[in-house]
Amino acid sequence: MACACTGRPRSVSEPEPRPMRPSRRKTNHTLILRIFYPVSYTDREVQDHIADWIQKYENENRRIPSMFEINNEVIKKFKSDEKPHEFKNVATLIVDTTESQAMLWIMGESINEHLEYRNPDPHKEILKDSYVCVISNIKCEICQNSQHGHKVKLKACSCIFHEKCISKSYGYYQVCPVCGEGIDNYISEVVEIEIDPEGIEVIV
């Protein structure tokens, strides 16, 4: 049988009830956000809008939006003929927050960086000067096929791949898939210059 008791006097042996403390949000962490935006707008316009938008977003979702979400808001609000990866202007925004919110935001950014690494936009294009064309029966370590494709040798490490395969791989990660050498770390051909009395003769 359930009983309800209202207004029961406190026993002498019971401890004094502790008064409720008002919840206080300790903003002991600071996030510094770098926001890229189109050239046709100013720092002040971007900072004012994004600061208000972040505050509204945090109140509604109880977390700070990720840079991916912030960048999407910039694209949505500040219309431009420029593509997002072409934005050159940078506005700096300082956000004071709690430790838990800061850690949550940092974790989200780590996931976002991983996704951008897995699927960068736009994909980088390999430089034609970073490899030489070769005729070889060595199999391509990317597709594991020794036939069907134009072979190239990387100047940085001499590893051999199909041109199509290494070009696609470079778009995701700019190192050799076999040895880990930076593909762009190659040395250009040395040009020796020999000077004679009649002028300058260039010997490659």
Sequence and secondary structure as in RCSB ss.txt:
>XXXX:A:sequence
MACACTGRPRSVSEPEPRPMRPSRRKTNHTLILRIFYPVSYTDREVQDHIADWIQKYENENRRIPSMFEINNEVI
KKFKSDEKPHEFKNVATLIVDTTESQAMLWIMGESINEHLEYRNPDPHKEILKDSYVCVISNIKCEICQNSQHGH
KVKLKACSCIFHEKCISKSYGYYQVCPVCGEGIDNYISEVVEIEIDPEGIEVIV
>XXXX:A:secstr
      S    TTS              EEEEEEEEE TTS HHHHHHHHHHHHHHHHHHHSS   HHHHHHHHH
HHS  SS GGG  EEEEEEEEE HHHHHHHHHHHHHHHHHHHHS SS     GGGEEEE     BTTTTBSSSS 
EEEETTT  EEEHHHHHHHHHH SB TTT  BTT       EEEEETTEEEEE 
